Amino acid sequence: MTPVEYTREIQELFLRMMMTDAQLYTRVSNIMNSENFDKGLKSAAKFIMEFSEKYNAIPDSGQIHATTGVQLEVIPGMRDSDVEWFLDEFEKFTRRQELERAIVKSYDLLEKGNFDPVEKMIKDAVQISLTKNMGTDYFADPRARLMSIKNNNGQISTGWPVLDNKLYGGFNRGELQIFAGGSGSGKSLFMQNLSANWAQAGFNGVYITLELSEELTAWRIDSMITDVATRDVFKHVDDVELKVKMASKKSGKFWIKYMPAQSTVNDMRAYIKTLQMEYDVKIDFLCVDYLDLLMPVSTKVSPSDLFIKDKYVSEELRNLAKELNVLFVTASQLNRSAVEEVEFDHSHISGGISKINTADNVFGIFTSRSMRERGQYQIQLMKTRSSSGVGQKIDLQFDVNTLKIFDDGSNGDGQAPVSSASSLLNKIKTSSQIIDPSTGEVTENIDSAKKVVANVQSSKLNALLNQIKTKQ
């Protein structure tokens, strides 16, 4: 479709349609700017804005003409299609006018070497939009609403059934998941395992590393996918190559990309968009290792101001997940106060609560040297927005050779009940019975843990005792 030239006649039509239907003006008032209109219409647009703000109504044609000298008439018989056209075109008109004015202002700023405001001005102009979705009519169609959640929100398995069970099915697209752990606790391993699980499940994805090299990250994932110990990968290069190629035939596309620390969400957005166009694929998941090393786009903050920095970065990451409609996982550092703790809470997250408020799910990684040697990890659910799992813990197994984290099914659905210490003790106790010799019936059950006192009735034993007494 040929771009519309927003002439004075079209701009006048916009104002007339607002006069005809006050609800139209209400829906566009958040982006309305009289400076965007033709010189001869600016006064009328400004008067409509001021009158509406003061009296909560739209002025009639007589008031507009008497105040500004501009003659505007209502439009009889407007149709629904006219309203839709107006909303679409007024949004484009406003965005174009604001962008044009931002570019003109930017020229002067660039001439003076003042670069910082330019990016924000251009970004604000490009992001101008109207709210066209009026939300969910709760009572209209409950079944369709629930099926939409089930079918479209897309709970996708993590590859660990025990975690899926706590999250009512897994992770959702467009949400922000954070794995929090101390230094060396396995944050990267969890994201690498998730990437391997999703890639092998047929999803296309990207693992962005801001710390480890692409080669080291790929080497680890080689072990996870092929079940060859990391130390033996180079001894069995041919086998590893064959297994990776065989896995690729059943897996989705998967890329590992290194970006320097202090990169921004815009850097990742540009990379993903380029990747999707270059290979003609839709990215399904994105893992970023890790949040604390990113810098915000929307504002300039000091790297030392962790609360503000992480607040903006978390919000931008979640917006990116929504924009790309992907499964999104990142990690965050636990602070020093968590070193000796076995129960994590929000105070243990580095940078404070700002990133937790934004995240949909937050998981604390608890482990120790002895646990890792035994191949054990514990995940503590610190926040879950779409389930009731907060405060619960799950155990996962860890293969120290292949670095693979897996669920052995011991604490998933259908698990055998865990016996308490007292119930185990009761099971190993033996019991005895006293039987009446004359009737053959049980007269008493005796717990072996109790002291048993009984009367001796045996005639042979009595004779033996009498012999002993006689000898004495």
C-alpha positions, 0 to 999 in steps of 0.5 A: 500500500502506498504511504499516505500523504497527510495533507491539510484535508486529512488532518482536518478530517481527523479533527472532525471525526474527533468532534463527531465521536468524543470516544475517539478523542479519548482513545487518542488523547494520550498521543495527541499533540497540536504541534503535529497539525498543519499551521492553520489547524494547530489552534483548533487542535490545541483548543480541543485539547484544552477544552477537553481537559478542563470540561471533560467534553468536546467543544462544538463547531460553534465554540471552535469557530468563535475561538480559533476561526477554524470551521469544523463540522461533524460527520453524519453516519460514521461507520465502524470501518471509519473508526478503525481507519481513523485509529490506524491512520492517526497513529501513523500520522502522529508517529511520523510527525513526532519522528520528523520533529525528533530528527530535526531537533537531533541535528542541533544536538549532534552539532553541539556534541550532545549525543545522549538525548538523541537516542531517547528522542528517536526511540520515544517517537518510534514507539508511539502507539495506541491501545487498540486492545480493550482487554479481556471481557471476563464474562463473555466466553470463559471456555475460550479464555481458558483454552487460549491460556492452555493452547497459546500461552504454551507451557513448555517443559524444562526437561525436568518433570519434577520442576514442571510439576511445581510450575503447572507444566513448565515455562511460558513464552514471554516470561522472565525466569531467573536462576540465582546462585553464588559464584561457582554454584552452577548458574551457567550449567543450569542454563546450558542444560536447559538449552540442550533440553530445548534444542533436543526437543526441537526448539530453535534457540540462542545461548548468549554468554557474557562471561564464558567463551563460545568454545567452552560453552559448546564443549560443555554442551557437547558432553551433555548431549553425547554423554561423553565425559568432558575430560574424554571429549578430545579422546573420542572426537570422532564419536562426539562429532558423530553423536552431535551430528546425529542429534542435530537431525532431530533437534532444532537450530541452536546458536551460541553467541559471545557478547562483551560484558555491559552489552545491552538489550538492544545489542541482543535484539539486533543480533536475534533479528539479524539471525532470524532474517539470515537463516529464516528461522523463528527463535523459540528460546533465549538464555542469557548468561547473565543479567548482572553483566548487562547495562540498561538502554533506557537510562544512563546509570552508574554500574555501582548503583545495582538496584536501579541498574538491575531494575531497568535491565530486568524490565528491558529483558522481560519486554524483549521476551514479550516482543520476541515471544520466546522462552527466556532464562537468565541468572543472577548472583547471590550476595555474600549474606547467602554464603552460609545460608541453606534457606534463600530469600529475597534479601540474598539476591544481589542488587536487591528486590528490583529484579525479583519484582519484575521476574516471573519465576526466581529459583535459588540454586543450593549446593555444596562441594559434598553435594556436587561430589555426590551428584546432587543439586537443590532448587528452591522456588523463591518466586513463582507468579503462575503457580503455588510453588513458592517456598518449595524445594526440589532435588535434581541429580548431577553427573559430574562427568558429563555436567548433565543435570537430570530428574531421576523421578524420585520426587515427581508425581506418583512418588512413594511417600517419604517415611519419617524417622519414627515410621522407619523405626516402627518398620524395623521393630519386631514383635512377639506374641504370648499364646495361652497353651491351654487354648492356643489363643494370643493373649498379648502382643509384645513390642520388642522395644519394650521390656518383657516380663513373664511368669515361668510355668515350665515344669522342666525348668522348675525341676532344673532350678530345684536341682541347682538349689539342692546342690547349693 
